[in-house]
């Protein structure tokens, strides 16, 4: 006697109750630098110091979330209006 497993998650009540967070797209360091008008090395240095989180899924190149880079820049702002 074999059990039939539901493969379609849309009909599985357990999966329909789980909240799925909206995941922000990960971008390369170069893409983040271009988007913000910053030199590549500034973002890379912040990552190496541990001041900015980065991700390397499947042991690939380093990726960042643009919102985290912007938050890092805003947090390091000094003076001004």
C-alpha positions as CSV (number, residue, x, y, z in Angstrom):
1,X,0.0,0.0,0.0
2,X,1.6,3.2,-1.1
3,X,0.8,6.7,0.3
4,X,0.0,9.4,-2.2
5,X,1.8,12.6,-1.4
6,X,0.4,16.0,-2.5
7,X,3.0,17.6,-4.8
8,X,1.0,20.7,-5.5
9,X,1.6,23.2,-2.7
10,X,-1.5,25.2,-3.6
11,X,-3.8,22.5,-2.4
12,X,-1.9,21.7,0.8
13,X,-3.4,23.4,3.8
14,X,-0.1,23.5,5.6
15,X,1.6,25.5,2.9
16,X,-1.4,27.9,2.4
17,X,-1.1,29.0,6.1
18,X,2.6,29.8,6.0
19,X,3.4,33.4,5.3
20,X,6.0,33.9,2.7
21,X,8.2,37.0,3.1
22,X,8.8,39.1,0.0
23,X,12.4,38.5,-0.8
24,X,14.4,41.4,-2.1
25,X,16.6,40.7,-5.2
26,X,20.3,40.3,-4.5
27,X,22.6,42.2,-6.9
28,X,26.3,42.2,-7.5
29,X,28.7,44.6,-5.8
30,X,29.3,46.2,-9.2
31,X,25.5,46.7,-9.8
32,X,25.1,48.3,-6.4
33,X,28.1,50.6,-7.0
34,X,26.7,51.7,-10.4
35,X,23.2,52.2,-9.0
36,X,24.5,54.4,-6.2
37,X,27.3,56.2,-8.2
38,X,30.0,54.8,-5.8
39,X,33.3,53.2,-6.5
40,X,33.2,49.4,-6.4
41,X,36.0,49.2,-3.9
42,X,34.1,51.3,-1.3
43,X,31.3,48.7,-1.1
44,X,33.8,45.9,-1.2
45,X,35.8,47.4,1.7
46,X,32.7,47.8,3.8
47,X,31.9,44.1,3.3
48,X,35.5,43.0,4.2
49,X,35.3,45.0,7.4
50,X,32.0,43.4,8.3
51,X,30.1,46.6,8.2
52,X,27.9,45.6,5.3
53,X,26.3,42.1,5.0
54,X,26.9,40.2,1.8
55,X,25.7,36.8,0.5
56,X,27.4,34.1,-1.5
57,X,24.7,31.6,-2.4
58,X,26.0,28.3,-3.7
59,X,29.6,29.6,-3.2
60,X,29.2,32.1,-6.0
61,X,30.3,35.8,-6.3
62,X,29.4,38.1,-3.4
63,X,25.9,39.7,-3.6
64,X,24.3,42.5,-1.6
65,X,20.8,43.9,-1.1
66,X,20.6,47.4,-2.4
67,X,18.4,48.5,0.6
68,X,21.2,47.3,3.0
69,X,23.8,49.3,1.1
70,X,21.6,52.4,1.2
71,X,20.9,51.9,4.9
72,X,24.7,51.5,5.6
73,X,25.4,54.8,3.7
74,X,22.6,56.6,5.6
75,X,23.9,55.3,9.0
76,X,27.4,56.4,8.2
77,X,26.3,60.0,7.3
78,X,28.1,62.8,9.2
79,X,27.0,66.4,9.6
80,X,25.1,68.4,7.0
81,X,21.5,69.2,7.0
